[in-house]
Amino acid sequence: MLTQSNLYKSAQTLVDIQLSYAQSGRSMSDAALCGAKDFIEWQHYPSKDLVDEASGYEFYYHSHAVDQMPDGEHGHFHVIKRRPGQFHHLIGVALDQQGLPVRLFTTNQWVTGEQLVNSELVIQFLQSFEMNIKGRMAPVTKWLSALIGLFMPEIEMLVQKRDEKIAKLGVELGDLEAALHSKEQHVLTECRIDLMARLSTYLSVVNS
């Protein structure tokens, strides 16, 4: 449950982790590359994705070809939930060139090859998102978990509207499967986010 206390903790976690990276001359986008010297389009970072076998959650960071990336964006995370024999894409989180999160988005089924499930289940998975990761990617995992908590209202809205758009496309194309595999439909829903404004909202309330 997203209480004010939990939101404050998420905000403080984000600040602490980003400041820690900044003090070492790195951004979140640098940290997401998992120590790689080169950032190669389409390649996953880490190379085999970051997976928590116990919880079934995983994520990876990558970018598309330059002409397919929104202006000013560096790359994006794909957050995934695995279950026996299938996986589900939960949310995408795009970072700008400074390593700040600027956009949240959902994708069509064909993009990741997932097994699409309804918004209620996706939201349930996101609300329970937690990965037990050790090593250099542990702070990135904590940062991503805190970000999901801090922007849960926007994420819930995007996932619900994703279902609405898929249903509408199914009617327009005459078939749900045609909608899910339509290459003309890549990103289904998206919204811009302002991390600094959100942090200010929750941290100022407690410190005032």
Backbone as ProteinMPNN parsed JSONL, in Angstrom:
{"seq_chain_A": "MLTQSNLYKSAQTLVDIQLSYAQSGRSMSDAALCGAKDFIEWQHYPSKDLVDEASGYEFYYHSHAVDQMPDGEHGHFHVIKRRPGQFHHLIGVALDQQGLPVRLFTTNQWVTGEQLVNSELVIQFLQSFEMNIKGRMAPVTKWLSALIGLFMPEIEMLVQKRDEKIAKLGVELGDLEAALHSKEQHVLTECRIDLMARLSTYLSVVNS", "coords_chain_A": {"N_chain_A": [[0.846, -1.192, 0.0], [0.554, 2.226, -0.855], [1.551, 4.405, 1.205], [1.957, 7.7, 2.697], [4.319, 7.648, 4.098], [5.691, 5.525, 2.866], [5.99, 6.587, 0.31], [7.604, 8.767, 0.838], [9.915, 7.406, 1.677], [10.564, 6.124, -0.719], [11.128, 8.35, -2.324], [13.329, 9.413, -0.931], [15.125, 7.309, -1.186], [15.602, 7.313, -3.958], [16.865, 9.818, -4.24], [19.166, 9.463, -2.614], [20.523, 7.358, -3.931], [20.982, 8.403, -6.51], [22.549, 10.626, -5.861], [24.766, 9.349, -4.786], [25.814, 8.048, -7.038], [26.333, 10.318, -8.597], [28.34, 11.569, -7.128], [30.452, 9.975, -7.717], [30.861, 10.614, -10.271], [29.081, 9.535, -12.095], [25.987, 8.753, -13.836], [22.523, 7.619, -13.682], [22.048, 6.362, -16.111], [24.62, 5.646, -16.842], [25.178, 3.816, -14.803], [23.294, 1.88, -15.398], [24.403, 0.505, -17.503], [25.964, -1.435, -16.495], [28.75, -1.567, -16.146], [29.753, -1.771, -18.731], [31.856, -0.643, -21.376], [31.146, 0.366, -23.829], [28.175, 1.57, -25.379], [25.938, -0.077, -27.099], [23.553, -0.023, -29.634], [20.436, -1.692, -29.309], [21.543, -3.819, -27.895], [21.353, -5.702, -24.871], [21.603, -4.636, -21.481], [22.265, -5.631, -18.229], [24.041, -8.141, -20.216], [22.637, -10.587, -20.231], [20.271, -9.875, -19.145], [18.936, -8.683, -16.001], [18.103, -10.758, -13.501], [15.927, -11.97, -10.999], [15.63, -14.912, -9.73], [14.063, -15.964, -7.704], [11.829, -14.256, -7.286], [10.922, -13.851, -9.848], [11.044, -11.497, -11.21], [12.542, -9.248, -13.551], [14.81, -7.096, -15.362], [16.05, -5.084, -18.057], [18.312, -2.839, -19.733], [18.38, -0.793, -22.61], [18.881, 0.61, -25.92], [17.321, 1.879, -28.903], [17.883, 2.109, -32.495], [19.384, 5.21, -33.451], [17.689, 6.88, -35.005], [15.256, 5.967, -34.209], [14.799, 6.647, -31.664], [13.29, 8.757, -29.228], [13.79, 12.308, -29.178], [16.511, 13.441, -27.273], [16.581, 11.296, -25.515], [18.379, 8.704, -23.853], [18.261, 5.917, -23.393], [16.314, 3.028, -22.358], [14.64, 1.235, -19.688], [13.266, -2.035, -19.594], [10.824, -3.557, -17.781], [10.042, -6.628, -16.374], [8.009, -9.505, -15.66], [8.374, -12.847, -14.859], [6.819, -15.998, -15.239], [6.173, -19.544, -14.877], [6.91, -20.77, -18.024], [6.112, -18.456, -19.367], [6.223, -14.858, -19.884], [5.758, -11.435, -18.827], [5.54, -8.144, -19.926], [5.892, -5.314, -17.987], [6.315, -2.46, -17.568], [7.849, 0.329, -19.248], [10.719, 2.389, -18.82], [12.084, 5.361, -19.611], [15.22, 7.059, -19.921], [16.89, 10.244, -19.918], [19.636, 12.015, -21.53], [21.092, 12.83, -19.362], [20.648, 10.927, -17.542], [18.273, 10.96, -16.135], [14.932, 9.929, -15.347], [12.424, 10.267, -17.772], [10.196, 9.443, -19.16], [7.427, 7.213, -19.177], [6.178, 4.102, -20.389], [4.065, 1.764, -22.227], [4.044, -1.289, -24.119], [3.15, -2.986, -27.202], [2.117, -6.437, -27.642], [3.741, -7.886, -29.514], [6.178, -6.616, -29.479], [7.944, -7.361, -27.365], [7.418, -10.028, -27.284], [5.942, -11.087, -25.297], [3.505, -12.745, -23.106], [0.521, -11.407, -23.115], [-1.234, -10.03, -20.396], [-4.089, -9.023, -18.409], [-4.717, -5.613, -17.279], [-5.206, -5.448, -14.515], [-3.76, -7.568, -13.39], [-1.165, -6.929, -14.211], [-0.759, -4.522, -12.83], [-0.919, -5.494, -10.226], [1.393, -7.071, -10.181], [3.314, -5.037, -10.462], [2.906, -3.505, -8.163], [3.905, -5.235, -6.327], [6.525, -5.366, -6.926], [9.783, -6.33, -6.374], [13.169, -6.998, -6.062], [15.758, -9.157, -5.167], [18.823, -8.422, -5.303], [22.34, -8.576, -5.521], [25.592, -6.97, -5.475], [27.045, -4.848, -8.083], [24.78, -3.967, -9.422], [22.789, -3.74, -7.59], [22.085, -1.165, -6.394], [20.88, 0.057, -8.643], [18.677, -1.547, -9.03], [17.252, -1.048, -6.64], [16.757, 1.652, -7.017], [15.105, 1.608, -9.302], [12.899, 0.203, -8.304], [12.038, 2.015, -6.346], [11.341, 4.157, -7.988], [9.189, 3.112, -9.45], [7.327, 2.84, -7.384], [6.992, 5.542, -6.681], [5.832, 6.653, -8.904], [3.492, 5.258, -9.282], [0.679, 5.965, -9.629], [0.637, 7.121, -12.245], [1.633, 4.981, -13.709], [-0.312, 2.976, -13.314], [-2.464, 4.198, -14.642], [-1.468, 4.247, -17.291], [-1.23, 1.5, -17.899], [-3.875, 0.634, -17.679], [-5.059, 2.172, -19.712], [-3.69, 1.117, -21.807], [-4.897, -1.428, -22.091], [-7.433, -0.576, -22.88], [-6.852, 0.608, -25.33], [-5.911, -1.578, -26.797], [-8.228, -3.144, -26.901], [-9.858, -1.46, -28.432], [-8.397, -1.377, -30.823], [-8.622, -4.032, -31.529], [-11.3, -4.19, -32.262], [-11.317, -2.397, -34.41], [-9.567, -3.656, -36.211], [-10.756, -6.021, -36.489], [-10.011, -8.297, -35.174], [-8.537, -9.592, -32.276], [-5.999, -10.784, -32.078], [-4.781, -9.81, -34.366], [-4.525, -7.157, -33.669], [-2.714, -7.332, -31.514], [-0.447, -8.093, -32.833], [0.091, -6.156, -34.629], [2.344, -4.362, -36.456], [2.295, -1.701, -36.773], [1.598, -0.677, -34.41], [3.396, 0.062, -31.792], [4.576, 1.432, -29.292], [2.058, 1.677, -26.989], [0.829, 3.221, -24.959], [1.902, 6.193, -23.268], [3.627, 8.537, -21.147], [4.993, 11.671, -20.096], [7.278, 12.286, -17.414], [8.234, 14.049, -14.441], [10.797, 13.942, -12.507], [12.151, 15.567, -10.621], [10.172, 17.36, -9.773], [8.359, 15.573, -8.591], [9.89, 14.478, -6.521], [10.294, 16.766, -5.016], [7.713, 17.252, -4.145], [7.118, 15.169, -2.262], [9.319, 15.121, -0.508], [9.422, 17.707, 0.47], [7.069, 17.927, 1.917], [7.492, 16.379, 4.189], [9.721, 17.625, 5.285], [8.864, 20.164, 5.852]], "CA_chain_A": [[0.0, 0.0, 0.0], [1.372, 3.419, -0.993], [1.294, 5.407, 2.228], [2.845, 8.859, 2.605], [5.604, 7.214, 4.619], [6.343, 4.733, 1.826], [6.352, 7.481, -0.778], [8.765, 9.524, 1.3], [11.057, 6.503, 1.647], [10.921, 5.941, -2.125], [11.752, 9.591, -2.77], [14.644, 9.523, -0.304], [15.972, 6.285, -1.801], [16.004, 7.827, -5.271], [17.835, 10.903, -4.037], [20.404, 8.912, -2.068], [21.227, 6.569, -4.944], [21.463, 9.277, -7.575], [23.641, 11.423, -5.322], [25.919, 8.466, -4.649], [26.406, 7.904, -8.372], [26.829, 11.627, -9.021], [29.59, 11.836, -6.417], [31.505, 9.211, -8.378], [30.912, 11.069, -11.658], [28.232, 8.718, -12.956], [24.546, 8.976, -13.821], [21.787, 6.359, -13.683], [22.248, 5.702, -17.405], [25.933, 5.001, -16.77], [25.048, 2.663, -13.914], [22.464, 0.869, -16.059], [25.21, -0.236, -18.472], [26.562, -2.559, -15.775], [30.195, -1.604, -16.332], [30.16, -1.853, -20.14], [32.547, 0.547, -21.858], [30.436, 0.863, -25.013], [26.716, 1.438, -25.383], [25.61, -0.513, -28.455], [22.107, -0.04, -29.826], [19.691, -2.952, -29.246], [22.145, -4.77, -26.969], [20.815, -5.645, -23.513], [22.524, -4.391, -20.365], [23.369, -6.539, -18.53], [23.884, -8.893, -21.466], [21.636, -11.652, -20.085], [19.232, -9.269, -18.325], [19.118, -8.841, -14.56], [16.998, -11.646, -13.135], [15.78, -12.507, -9.651], [14.953, -16.195, -9.948], [13.095, -16.232, -6.637], [10.597, -13.475, -7.466], [10.498, -13.87, -11.243], [11.177, -10.174, -11.812], [13.791, -8.967, -14.239], [14.802, -5.914, -16.218], [17.265, -4.789, -18.817], [18.398, -1.482, -20.273], [18.919, -0.769, -23.965], [18.398, 1.698, -26.77], [17.058, 1.508, -30.29], [18.687, 2.893, -33.423], [19.273, 6.637, -33.161], [16.523, 7.474, -35.663], [14.043, 5.416, -33.606], [14.743, 7.096, -30.275], [12.786, 10.115, -29.023], [14.838, 13.311, -28.982], [17.012, 13.665, -25.924], [16.609, 10.096, -24.682], [19.584, 7.886, -23.895], [17.846, 4.526, -23.481], [15.184, 2.743, -21.476], [14.496, -0.037, -19.007], [12.057, -2.844, -19.742], [10.6, -4.283, -16.528], [9.37, -7.866, -16.775], [7.675, -10.523, -14.652], [8.356, -14.194, -15.436], [6.132, -17.107, -14.584], [6.523, -20.751, -15.63], [6.535, -20.858, -19.432], [5.673, -17.197, -19.967], [6.667, -13.639, -19.216], [4.871, -10.304, -19.057], [6.165, -6.829, -19.868], [5.12, -4.517, -17.035], [6.41, -1.031, -17.859], [9.121, 0.821, -19.752], [11.156, 3.632, -18.174], [13.112, 5.978, -20.441], [16.117, 8.028, -19.302], [17.463, 11.209, -20.844], [21.09, 11.961, -21.64], [21.651, 13.086, -18.034], [20.326, 9.792, -16.689], [17.043, 11.187, -15.377], [13.75, 9.328, -15.973], [11.604, 11.301, -18.414], [9.006, 8.918, -19.833], [6.954, 5.87, -18.89], [5.431, 3.645, -21.562], [3.703, 0.357, -22.388], [4.265, -1.75, -25.491], [2.273, -4.016, -27.74], [2.598, -7.785, -27.349], [4.774, -8.351, -30.437], [7.446, -5.91, -29.254], [8.812, -8.174, -26.507], [7.054, -11.433, -27.398], [5.338, -11.49, -24.026], [2.133, -13.218, -23.033], [-0.191, -10.252, -22.565], [-2.248, -10.279, -19.369], [-4.886, -7.818, -18.206], [-4.113, -4.531, -16.505], [-5.295, -5.711, -13.08], [-2.658, -8.442, -13.004], [0.07, -6.162, -14.396], [-0.659, -3.585, -11.706], [-0.61, -6.307, -9.045], [2.814, -7.41, -10.261], [4.099, -3.823, -10.234], [2.785, -3.124, -6.758], [4.694, -6.194, -5.541], [7.863, -5.426, -7.514], [10.922, -6.336, -5.462], [14.208, -7.913, -6.517], [16.87, -9.339, -4.234], [20.012, -8.425, -6.144], [23.568, -8.142, -4.862], [26.633, -6.542, -6.394], [27.046, -3.496, -8.633], [23.462, -3.573, -9.921], [21.831, -3.639, -6.483], [21.507, 0.181, -6.287], [20.007, 0.315, -9.789], [17.433, -2.269, -8.739], [16.536, -0.298, -5.604], [16.32, 2.898, -7.646], [13.974, 1.308, -10.177], [11.773, -0.148, -7.435], [11.551, 3.26, -5.744], [10.715, 4.952, -9.042], [7.879, 2.506, -9.721], [6.443, 3.223, -6.288], [6.754, 6.981, -6.684], [4.992, 7.013, -10.055], [2.466, 4.235, -9.458], [-0.571, 6.459, -10.233], [0.808, 7.253, -13.695], [1.815, 3.646, -14.267], [-1.623, 2.327, -13.342], [-3.237, 4.823, -15.712], [-0.935, 3.811, -18.587], [-1.546, 0.087, -18.119], [-5.316, 0.551, -17.928], [-5.324, 2.732, -21.039], [-3.157, 0.132, -22.757], [-5.958, -2.413, -22.339], [-8.493, 0.088, -23.635], [-6.398, 0.8, -26.711], [-5.876, -2.892, -27.441], [-9.615, -3.527, -27.182], [-10.314, -0.629, -29.542], [-7.708, -1.845, -32.025], [-9.204, -5.319, -31.88], [-12.553, -3.909, -32.97], [-10.987, -1.753, -35.679], [-8.905, -4.606, -37.111], [-11.622, -7.188, -36.618], [-9.441, -9.477, -34.537], [-7.648, -9.209, -31.197], [-4.641, -11.219, -32.403], [-4.252, -8.875, -35.365], [-4.149, -5.951, -32.927], [-1.538, -7.618, -30.709], [0.706, -8.301, -33.71], [0.167, -5.064, -35.593], [3.637, -3.687, -36.391], [2.054, -0.258, -36.752], [1.346, -0.33, -33.013], [4.588, -0.28, -31.024], [4.255, 1.977, -27.97], [0.6, 1.833, -26.933], [0.537, 4.388, -24.11], [3.1, 6.786, -22.692], [3.472, 9.855, -20.544], [6.199, 12.302, -19.582], [7.326, 12.422, -15.964], [9.18, 15.039, -13.934], [11.278, 13.388, -11.254], [12.48, 16.608, -9.658], [8.922, 17.871, -9.218], [7.785, 14.546, -7.721], [10.713, 14.418, -5.321], [10.018, 17.976, -4.243], [6.391, 17.1, -3.54], [7.107, 14.281, -1.113], [10.359, 15.448, 0.462], [9.099, 19.001, 1.091], [5.971, 17.715, 2.877], [8.05, 15.846, 5.428], [10.707, 18.558, 5.823], [8.279, 21.484, 6.101]], "C_chain_A": [[0.888, 1.251, 0.0], [0.975, 4.48, 0.023], [2.241, 6.586, 2.013], [4.241, 8.496, 3.084], [6.388, 6.431, 3.573], [6.804, 5.606, 0.672], [7.555, 8.335, -0.413], [10.015, 8.654, 1.231], [11.526, 6.268, 0.214], [11.646, 7.168, -2.656], [13.163, 9.718, -2.208], [15.618, 8.509, -0.889], [16.487, 6.744, -3.154], [17.078, 8.892, -5.14], [19.18, 10.346, -3.585], [21.208, 8.17, -3.131], [21.781, 7.458, -6.049], [22.617, 10.159, -7.097], [24.915, 10.593, -5.191], [26.614, 8.274, -5.991], [27.025, 9.223, -8.839], [28.17, 11.946, -8.38], [30.763, 11.069, -7.014], [31.58, 9.538, -9.871], [30.078, 10.26, -12.616], [26.764, 9.114, -12.824], [23.852, 7.615, -13.767], [21.944, 5.631, -15.005], [23.615, 5.032, -17.471], [25.841, 3.72, -15.944], [24.276, 1.527, -14.575], [23.252, 0.01, -17.038], [26.03, -1.339, -17.822], [28.06, -2.698, -16.055], [30.672, -1.684, -17.763], [30.811, -0.541, -20.576], [31.814, 1.185, -23.037], [28.943, 0.622, -24.874], [26.285, 1.171, -26.823], [24.104, -0.656, -28.602], [21.577, -1.466, -29.923], [20.288, -3.96, -28.269], [21.576, -4.587, -25.568], [21.932, -5.421, -22.502], [21.777, -4.67, -19.064], [23.039, -7.476, -19.683], [22.829, -9.994, -21.397], [20.463, -11.189, -19.227], [19.544, -9.506, -16.836], [17.892, -9.577, -14.036], [17.065, -12.031, -11.663], [14.958, -13.789, -9.781], [13.863, -16.448, -8.919], [11.762, -15.526, -6.884], [10.058, -13.537, -8.892], [10.588, -12.515, -11.915], [12.533, -10.04, -12.502], [13.672, -7.629, -14.966], [16.092, -5.855, -17.017], [17.159, -3.371, -19.353], [18.944, -1.588, -21.689], [18.429, 0.474, -24.69], [18.102, 1.133, -28.153], [18.031, 2.271, -31.186], [18.401, 4.368, -33.176], [18.013, 7.245, -33.766], [15.2, 6.94, -35.127], [13.873, 5.843, -32.152], [14.161, 8.502, -30.196], [13.939, 11.08, -28.743], [15.224, 13.435, -27.51], [17.077, 12.442, -25.041], [17.876, 9.288, -24.927], [19.25, 6.418, -24.103], [16.676, 4.282, -22.545], [15.276, 1.354, -20.86], [13.211, -0.712, -19.482], [11.939, -3.683, -18.477], [9.656, -5.452, -16.815], [9.079, -8.747, -15.554], [7.617, -11.874, -15.358], [7.57, -15.149, -14.55], [6.434, -18.348, -15.413], [5.993, -20.744, -17.067], [6.095, -19.571, -20.082], [6.264, -16.007, -19.222], [5.772, -12.492, -19.641], [5.66, -9.0, -18.935], [5.288, -5.933, -19.004], [5.134, -3.028, -17.36], [7.783, -0.721, -18.449], [9.43, 2.154, -19.098], [12.31, 4.21, -18.981], [13.907, 7.015, -19.662], [16.634, 9.009, -20.357], [18.986, 11.122, -20.819], [21.789, 12.237, -20.31], [21.349, 11.947, -17.053], [19.11, 9.978, -15.819], [15.865, 10.524, -16.088], [12.829, 10.414, -16.523], [10.304, 10.772, -19.015], [8.72, 7.509, -19.351], [6.143, 5.403, -20.085], [5.089, 2.159, -21.475], [3.865, -0.012, -23.86], [3.253, -2.804, -25.9], [2.924, -5.39, -27.551], [3.771, -8.199, -28.232], [6.15, -7.754, -30.137], [8.419, -6.745, -28.438], [8.527, -9.667, -26.632], [6.423, -11.976, -26.133], [4.001, -12.2, -24.206], [1.347, -12.102, -22.367], [-1.224, -10.705, -21.535], [-2.936, -8.96, -19.064], [-4.23, -6.841, -17.24], [-4.146, -4.799, -15.0], [-4.122, -6.557, -12.6], [-1.316, -7.722, -13.155], [0.286, -5.211, -13.224], [-0.321, -4.328, -10.419], [0.869, -6.669, -9.023], [3.689, -6.194, -9.948], [4.05, -3.376, -8.781], [3.624, -4.025, -5.853], [6.144, -6.254, -6.008], [8.958, -5.318, -6.455], [11.902, -7.387, -5.955], [15.328, -7.955, -5.489], [18.146, -9.526, -5.047], [21.208, -7.928, -5.344], [24.568, -7.672, -5.915], [26.378, -5.161, -6.966], [25.684, -3.03, -9.123], [22.419, -3.455, -8.82], [21.254, -2.23, -6.337], [20.565, 0.523, -7.44], [18.654, -0.342, -9.56], [16.601, -1.524, -7.701], [15.979, 1.017, -6.171], [15.076, 2.665, -8.499], [12.731, 0.964, -9.378], [11.17, 1.103, -6.804], [10.826, 4.121, -6.768], [9.312, 4.429, -9.364], [6.893, 2.889, -8.626], [6.047, 4.682, -6.342], [5.808, 7.404, -7.805], [3.899, 5.975, -10.323], [1.149, 4.775, -10.022], [-0.484, 6.59, -11.754], [0.929, 5.886, -14.362], [0.484, 2.906, -14.357], [-2.481, 2.881, -14.466], [-2.781, 4.333, -17.083], [-1.317, 2.364, -18.9], [-3.039, -0.095, -18.399], [-5.675, 1.075, -19.319], [-4.747, 1.842, -22.134], [-4.217, -0.894, -23.113], [-7.083, -1.819, -23.174], [-8.103, 0.252, -25.105], [-6.358, -0.515, -27.469], [-7.281, -3.344, -27.814], [-10.162, -2.748, -28.372], [-9.68, -1.068, -30.855], [-8.272, -3.181, -32.494], [-10.496, -5.154, -32.657], [-12.248, -3.335, -34.345], [-10.406, -2.728, -36.699], [-9.704, -5.895, -37.282], [-11.118, -8.43, -35.915], [-8.436, -9.045, -33.485], [-6.204, -9.592, -31.512], [-3.989, -10.296, -33.424], [-3.781, -7.595, -34.676], [-2.848, -6.173, -32.164], [-0.273, -7.788, -31.542], [0.84, -7.23, -34.781], [1.47, -4.305, -35.443], [3.478, -2.166, -36.456], [1.819, 0.246, -35.331], [2.504, -0.834, -32.162], [4.387, 0.149, -29.568], [2.762, 2.266, -27.936], [0.18, 3.032, -26.091], [1.847, 4.901, -23.528], [2.754, 8.108, -22.026], [4.823, 10.362, -20.08], [6.13, 12.36, -18.065], [8.418, 13.419, -15.585], [9.635, 14.578, -12.55], [11.528, 14.468, -10.211], [11.223, 17.173, -8.985], [8.308, 16.868, -8.246], [8.578, 14.428, -6.42], [10.428, 15.605, -4.412], [8.694, 17.862, -3.5], [6.455, 16.312, -2.244], [8.154, 14.652, -0.071], [10.048, 16.766, 1.18], [8.004, 18.866, 2.134], [6.515, 17.29, 4.227], [8.972, 16.874, 6.094], [10.142, 19.938, 6.166], [7.869, 21.617, 7.57]], "O_chain_A": [[1.854, 1.33, 0.758], [0.156, 5.351, -0.268], [3.202, 6.491, 1.25], [5.234, 8.979, 2.54], [7.59, 6.635, 3.404], [7.882, 5.392, 0.117], [8.419, 8.596, -1.249], [11.063, 9.112, 0.776], [12.728, 6.216, -0.05], [12.655, 7.05, -3.351], [14.088, 10.09, -2.929], [16.799, 8.809, -1.07], [17.668, 6.585, -3.463], [18.082, 8.865, -5.852], [20.221, 10.723, -4.123], [22.425, 8.332, -3.223], [22.922, 7.283, -6.475], [23.559, 10.409, -7.849], [26.012, 11.084, -5.456], [27.841, 8.329, -6.08], [28.115, 9.234, -9.411], [29.042, 12.531, -9.022], [31.92, 11.454, -6.843], [32.257, 8.853, -10.639], [30.323, 10.282, -13.822], [26.355, 9.725, -11.837], [24.513, 6.577, -13.802], [21.971, 4.4, -15.026], [23.76, 3.973, -18.083], [26.359, 2.675, -16.337], [24.566, 0.354, -14.342], [22.824, -1.094, -17.374], [26.714, -2.096, -18.511], [28.573, -3.809, -16.185], [31.879, -1.667, -18.006], [30.367, 0.54, -20.188], [31.859, 2.402, -23.218], [28.506, -0.39, -24.326], [26.268, 2.076, -27.657], [23.454, -1.326, -27.8], [22.196, -2.332, -30.541], [19.587, -4.881, -27.851], [21.344, -3.462, -25.127], [23.042, -5.936, -22.641], [20.761, -4.029, -18.797], [21.879, -7.589, -20.08], [22.193, -10.3, -22.406], [19.746, -12.008, -18.651], [20.306, -10.403, -16.475], [16.773, -9.071, -14.12], [18.129, -12.375, -11.148], [13.736, -13.742, -9.924], [12.851, -17.077, -9.226], [10.696, -16.119, -6.715], [8.872, -13.3, -9.119], [10.239, -12.392, -13.089], [13.526, -10.637, -12.088], [12.575, -7.103, -15.158], [17.087, -6.499, -16.682], [16.079, -2.784, -19.418], [19.857, -2.371, -21.951], [17.67, 1.277, -24.147], [18.571, 0.055, -28.519], [18.898, 2.994, -30.695], [17.308, 4.732, -32.743], [17.338, 8.042, -33.114], [14.135, 7.402, -35.537], [12.915, 5.445, -31.49], [14.504, 9.355, -31.015], [14.943, 10.7, -28.141], [14.369, 13.522, -26.63], [17.578, 12.524, -23.92], [18.375, 9.201, -26.049], [19.893, 5.746, -24.91], [16.109, 5.228, -21.998], [15.887, 0.438, -21.411], [12.204, -0.052, -19.74], [12.854, -4.435, -18.141], [8.602, -5.275, -17.426], [9.807, -8.729, -14.562], [6.895, -12.031, -16.343], [7.641, -15.116, -13.322], [6.907, -18.226, -16.543], [4.784, -20.716, -17.294], [5.73, -19.582, -21.257], [6.736, -16.127, -18.092], [5.109, -12.556, -20.677], [6.366, -8.787, -17.949], [4.089, -5.804, -19.25], [4.077, -2.4, -17.423], [8.758, -1.424, -18.18], [8.531, 2.957, -18.848], [13.391, 3.623, -19.033], [13.354, 7.756, -18.849], [16.795, 8.658, -21.526], [19.552, 10.252, -20.158], [22.964, 11.906, -20.153], [21.743, 11.996, -15.888], [18.922, 9.234, -14.857], [15.803, 10.553, -17.317], [12.496, 11.368, -15.819], [9.41, 11.552, -19.343], [9.633, 6.71, -19.143], [5.484, 6.215, -20.735], [5.733, 1.399, -20.752], [3.827, 0.853, -24.734], [2.593, -3.424, -25.066], [4.13, -5.49, -27.327], [4.715, -8.812, -27.734], [7.171, -8.333, -30.506], [9.598, -6.829, -28.781], [9.304, -10.488, -26.144], [6.377, -13.188, -25.923], [3.445, -12.251, -25.303], [1.497, -11.876, -21.166], [-1.986, -11.642, -21.772], [-2.428, -7.896, -19.417], [-3.319, -7.192, -16.49], [-3.218, -4.421, -14.285], [-3.556, -6.301, -11.537], [-0.428, -7.888, -12.318], [1.392, -5.112, -12.692], [0.474, -3.846, -9.612], [1.522, -6.588, -7.983], [4.693, -6.314, -9.246], [5.054, -2.918, -8.236], [4.006, -3.63, -4.751], [6.911, -7.096, -5.541], [9.039, -4.325, -5.733], [11.521, -8.525, -6.231], [15.785, -6.92, -5.004], [18.5, -10.642, -5.427], [21.097, -6.969, -4.58], [24.404, -7.946, -7.104], [25.595, -4.388, -6.414], [25.448, -1.827, -9.232], [21.272, -3.103, -9.097], [20.042, -2.094, -6.169], [19.561, 1.205, -7.236], [17.613, 0.241, -9.861], [15.388, -1.382, -7.859], [14.868, 1.428, -5.838], [14.113, 3.429, -8.428], [11.628, 1.383, -9.73], [9.949, 1.244, -6.732], [9.812, 4.745, -6.453], [8.371, 5.206, -9.53], [5.745, 3.226, -8.915], [4.895, 5.026, -6.079], [5.075, 8.385, -7.676], [3.437, 5.832, -11.455], [0.538, 4.091, -10.843], [-1.415, 6.217, -12.467], [0.392, 5.665, -15.447], [0.192, 2.277, -15.374], [-3.152, 2.125, -15.167], [-3.61, 4.038, -17.944], [-1.685, 2.044, -20.03], [-3.419, -0.889, -19.26], [-6.501, 0.486, -20.016], [-5.256, 1.817, -23.255], [-4.422, -1.202, -24.287], [-7.62, -2.476, -24.066], [-8.922, 0.058, -26.003], [-6.725, -0.572, -28.643], [-7.504, -3.863, -28.908], [-10.851, -3.311, -29.223], [-10.354, -1.125, -31.883], [-8.388, -3.434, -33.693], [-10.756, -5.896, -33.604], [-12.853, -3.741, -35.337], [-10.704, -2.649, -37.89], [-9.371, -6.745, -38.108], [-11.716, -9.499, -36.034], [-7.568, -8.218, -33.766], [-5.285, -8.817, -31.246], [-2.789, -10.032, -33.355], [-2.761, -7.019, -35.055], [-1.974, -5.307, -32.163], [0.838, -7.647, -31.031], [1.612, -7.381, -35.728], [1.695, -3.666, -34.415], [4.437, -1.432, -36.217], [1.839, 1.452, -35.081], [2.58, -2.023, -31.85], [4.066, -0.676, -28.713], [2.257, 3.02, -28.768], [-0.726, 3.774, -26.472], [2.786, 4.133, -23.32], [1.721, 8.714, -22.309], [5.697, 9.576, -19.713], [5.045, 12.471, -17.493], [9.393, 13.604, -16.313], [8.947, 14.795, -11.553], [11.161, 14.307, -9.048], [11.215, 17.431, -7.782], [7.793, 17.256, -7.197], [7.995, 14.292, -5.344], [10.335, 15.463, -3.193], [8.569, 18.319, -2.364], [5.902, 16.74, -1.231], [7.906, 14.514, 1.127], [10.37, 16.925, 2.357], [7.996, 19.596, 3.126], [6.071, 17.765, 5.272], [9.002, 16.982, 7.32], [10.854, 20.785, 6.707], [7.356, 22.661, 7.975]]}, "name": "protein", "num_of_chains": 1, "seq": "MLTQSNLYKSAQTLVDIQLSYAQSGRSMSDAALCGAKDFIEWQHYPSKDLVDEASGYEFYYHSHAVDQMPDGEHGHFHVIKRRPGQFHHLIGVALDQQGLPVRLFTTNQWVTGEQLVNSELVIQFLQSFEMNIKGRMAPVTKWLSALIGLFMPEIEMLVQKRDEKIAKLGVELGDLEAALHSKEQHVLTECRIDLMARLSTYLSVVNS"}
